[in-house]
Amino acid sequence: MTFPDVQSMLDKNSGLLGISGITSDMRSLLAEVKENQDRRAQLAIDIFSYRARKYLGSYLAAVGPVKAVIFCGGIAENSAVIREKIASGLDHLGLQLDYDANSNLGIAKEGLVSKLGSPVEILVIPTNEEIMIARDTYALTRKAPDM
């Protein structure tokens, strides 16, 4: 393979798509597991969640006392299942997920999903990624030299 071929494979055909063989869209993978119990889709979800939990746990350990963890962005703000898979097993680091609050929050809603009195609050805060990209692009183009 040429370097561009390898780069294209890594950029476009790896990750969730490479593992599932179906798609890189988490919503579609979750639906595929729910509707068809697809093993590769489940594996992709499990690996994604494991890696996110591993990084979150290492950050919590490295940073020291943390007051809150915020789930935002497409997957985390829209999927109670993914938030649960990521937060589960981190109780010893202060994350105590309220499973009912998490599952009842709804899609793209702001809210507290940790148990009351949890040492670390777990929040869901929807973001507008498109507006942030537009603002950053505008700021960069304003600083760019004229052609």
N, C-alpha and C positions, 0 to 999 in steps of 0.2 A: 504494500500500500504506500502511496505517496503521503507526504506530510499533510497536504490539504485533505486527502481521503481520511486520514486518521483524525484530523481536527474536525471534520464534518461528522464522522462517526461519533466522536465524543460529545460534540455540541448538539447533535440532532437525534441520535439513535441510542443514547445511553440513559442512565438514570431510570426513572419510572417506566419509560417506554421500553428500554432495553431489557428490564427485568420482566415486565408484564407481557411484552410482545403485542400489546394492544394500543396503549396510549400513554401520554405523559400527563393527562388531565386527571387529577385526583378525584374529581366528582364522578367521572366515568368509571374509574377503578372501583370506587366505593359502590357504585350501582352494579357493576359487574359481579362483585363479591356477593352483594345482597340478592341479586336476581339469579345468578348462575353458580355461585360458590366457586368461582374461578380461582384455582390455586396460585397461579402466577400473579394475578392481580392482588391476591392476599399477601403474597410474598413481597411484592413491591411496596404495598402499604406498610407491612411490618418492618421492612428494612428502612424505609423513610422515617417511620416513627422511632425506631430504635436509634438511628443516627441523631435525630433531633433531640431525643431524651439524653443520649450520651453527651452531646455538646452542652445541653442545658445543665446537666448535672456537673460537668466539669467547670462550667462558668460559675455556677453557684458555689462550688468548693473553692475556686480560685479567688473570687471577688471578696468573699467574706460575707458579713451580714447583708442580706438583701431584703428590701421591704416589699417588693412586688415583682411579679413576672407578668408581662403583658403579651397576650396573643393578638397579633394583628396581621394584616396581609391576607390575601385570598384564601389559602387553605386553612390557616389557623382561625381566622375570624368566621369562617363559614362552616366548619365541621366540628361538631361536638365529639364525634368519634375520634378524630385525629387529636384533638386537645386531650381527650382521655388517654389515648395511647401514649402520648408524650409525657403527660404529668404523672401517670400511674407509676408507682415504684419509687417516687422521689419524696415520699413522706418523711424519710429520715433527714432530708435536707430542708424541711419546713414547708414543702408544698403539699397541702391537704385539699384535694379537689372535692367539691361538693357535686357528686354525680347528678343529683336531681337538678340543681341550678344550672349545671353545664348542659345537660340534655334539654332543658326547657328554655334555654336562652333564645334560641331562634337564630336564623341566618342573618349575619351582618348587623347584629344588635350589640350594643354596649352593655357590659354588666360584670358583676363580681361573680366568679364561679368557684371560689375557694370556700371552705368551711368557715363559718364565723369563728374567730379566734385563731385562725391559722397563722403561724409565725410569718409566713410569706403570703401576701395576697396574690390571687391569680385573677387577672382581669382580661376581658376581651374588649378591645377598642378597634372598631372599624377604621380603616384608613382609605384615603382616596389616592391610590398610587398614581393614577393618570395625572392628577393635578400637580403632584410633586414632581413628576417627570417634566411636565410643561413648565413649571416654575424654574426648575434647574436648567432646562434648555434655554429658557428666556434669559436667565442670569448669565449663562455661559456665552450666549450669542451677543449679549450687550458688551461683554468684555473682549470679544474677539476683534482682532484688527480688521480694518476694512480691506477688502480685496481690490 
